[in-house]
Amino acid sequence: MLSAEFSCEQVLAMLNEYVDGVLSPDLCKELEAHMRECRNCYVLVDSLRKTIILYRKLDPPEMPQEVETRLFRVLNLEEFITEPE
């Protein structure tokens, strides 16, 4: 377990697990204590949470066919390319 005083680097290393809700309750408490003292980390986590909320509310944009085709070729996934009708 990390010390009660997290560094900003430690907060960044645990950010995904914290936001996803998979970090242990003890580590969450320590991380939240750091954020109460560190405005930069608080703003970072708050912005990330708000971004996730906004993303979940929006319908996914449709990818233009030519962009999808180029992407699949770059990823060597040509077998998944659908021809326009």
LINZI-V998771 format. One record per residue. N is the residue number from 0. SS is DSSP state (hx for helix, st for strand, lp for the rest). OMEGA is omega in degrees with one decimal (999 if undefined). Layout:
N_SS_OMEGA / N_SS_OMEGA
This chain:
0_lp_-179.2 / 1_lp_179.3 / 2_lp_-178.0 / 3_lp_-180.0 / 4_lp_178.0 / 5_lp_168.4 / 6_lp_178.0 / 7_hx_178.6 / 8_hx_178.0 / 9_hx_177.1 / 10_hx_179.7 / 11_hx_-179.1 / 12_hx_-178.0 / 13_hx_-172.4 / 14_hx_-178.4 / 15_hx_-179.2 / 16_hx_179.8 / 17_hx_-178.2 / 18_hx_178.9 / 19_hx_178.4 / 20_lp_-179.1 / 21_lp_178.1 / 22_lp_-178.3 / 23_lp_179.8 / 24_hx_179.2 / 25_hx_178.7 / 26_hx_176.5 / 27_hx_-180.0 / 28_hx_179.3 / 29_hx_179.2 / 30_hx_179.3 / 31_hx_175.7 / 32_hx_176.8 / 33_hx_-177.4 / 34_hx_176.2 / 35_hx_-179.3 / 36_hx_-174.4 / 37_lp_-178.6 / 38_hx_-178.6 / 39_hx_179.4 / 40_hx_178.0 / 41_hx_-178.8 / 42_hx_179.1 / 43_hx_-178.7 / 44_hx_179.0 / 45_hx_178.8 / 46_hx_179.0 / 47_hx_177.8 / 48_hx_-179.6 / 49_hx_178.0 / 50_hx_179.2 / 51_hx_179.1 / 52_hx_178.8 / 53_hx_-179.6 / 54_hx_-178.1 / 55_hx_-179.6 / 56_hx_-175.2 / 57_lp_171.7 / 58_lp_179.2 / 59_lp_179.2 / 60_lp_177.6 / 61_lp_-179.6 / 62_lp_176.8 / 63_lp_-176.2 / 64_hx_-177.4 / 65_hx_177.6 / 66_hx_178.4 / 67_hx_179.9 / 68_hx_178.8 / 69_hx_-179.8 / 70_hx_-179.3 / 71_hx_178.1 / 72_hx_179.0 / 73_hx_-179.0 / 74_lp_-178.0 / 75_lp_179.0 / 76_lp_-175.9 / 77_hx_-177.5 / 78_hx_-179.6 / 79_hx_179.8 / 80_lp_176.9 / 81_lp_178.8 / 82_lp_177.9 / 83_lp_-178.9 / 84_lp_999
